[in-house]
Amino acid sequence: MAKKTTPVKELLIQNNFITKLKEILPANVGLAEEIADVLNISIDSAYRRIRGETELTIEEVYKLTKKYVISVDDVFSNRSDTVTFSYTKLIDSSENLENYFNRISGHLKLITQFDNKKLHYVAEETPLFYSFFSKKNAEFKLFYWQRSVLNVPEYQNKKFEWGIIPDRLIEVAHQSFLEYLKVPSVEIWTRETILTNLRQIQFYLDSGILKKEQALELLEENRDMLTMVQGFAENGRKNISDKNETFQLYSSEVVLGTNCIYVQMGESRYSYITFNTLNSLTTNNPEFCEETEHWMKNLEKKSTLISGIAEKQRYQFFSDMFKTLDQYVNLAKL
């Protein structure tokens, strides 16, 4: 006797999960082919799961949610006051840090596959990706985070020197910056956004962890970074080859209080909330993302758009930050 299959209408949760997966996949990616590839099963087996004839196992759901950062509470829970986040563990391990940057690059690569895409970044501090615009700046930031934030044992009693961070880790961090250049973005800064970088350099100089020459070199790296972002704002593009506007920058007088990323890709939405200095909690919970979008739009309304034609406001904004940078340069020379 043939085994009776379960109609899709009896697998409401699975049907909901498959629907969410469809929404997340780029238009040029076939659902059955993707499920077959991720789960290492045949196309026919994938279709049986799509139709609800075969139940997805817990392990299979885990693999799919992990790759596409699907919020399980969105699929399984009806509670509006419960949100599930995902994150990458970073504590005490350079290997975990490498996995973290690989995860970031993977998310950015996924975003670029969509025609309708945009990343919104509320930046209380310099956006994470800009920390890795140059390999020298990336090396310092990776050293600082591992020594003072993550407390990686091998760096606890060391002073900074060029070459102290493995090239592999620097390269994977730099790659996340290169991927960010491919994603259209809207950033909201304040005149204090650059301060955290400058204070970290000054703190390590005062503590004897940095030499004066190193501190001055890193401050110039930050000048180059600001000049780069200023160029993005002037052109309204991150890359000369971009045909359309791919960069908007807002100046905010409101104290931002957090670093937050909101991503639109196709019909899907994601929110990234920072914690522990550089890590982030990620969710695509619809209600949470809707509230995040509403908050960011309100911030934009209260801010001044300084990219594109706003030449006077842009000049004043960056002049203030360059003046602050010069103050730290003079302090480092003492």
Buried (B, 14 or more C-beta within 10 A) or exposed (E): EEEEEEEBEEBEEBBEBBEBBEBBBBEEEEBBEBBBBBBEBEEEBBBBBBBBBBBBEEEBBEBBBEBBBBBBBBBBBEEEEEBBBBBBEBEBBBEBBBBBBBBBBBBBEBBBBBEEBBBBBBBBBBBBBBBBBBBBBBBBBBBBBBBBBBEBEEBEEEBBEEEBBEEEBBBBBBBBBEBBBBBBBBBBBBBBBBBBBBEBBBEBBEEEBBBEEBBBBBBBBBBEBBEBBBEBBBBBBBEEEBEEEBBBBBBBEEEBEEBBBBBBBBEBBBBBBBEEBBBBBBBBBBEBBEEBBEBBEEBBEEBBBBBBEBEEBBEBBBEBBBEBBEEBBEBBEE
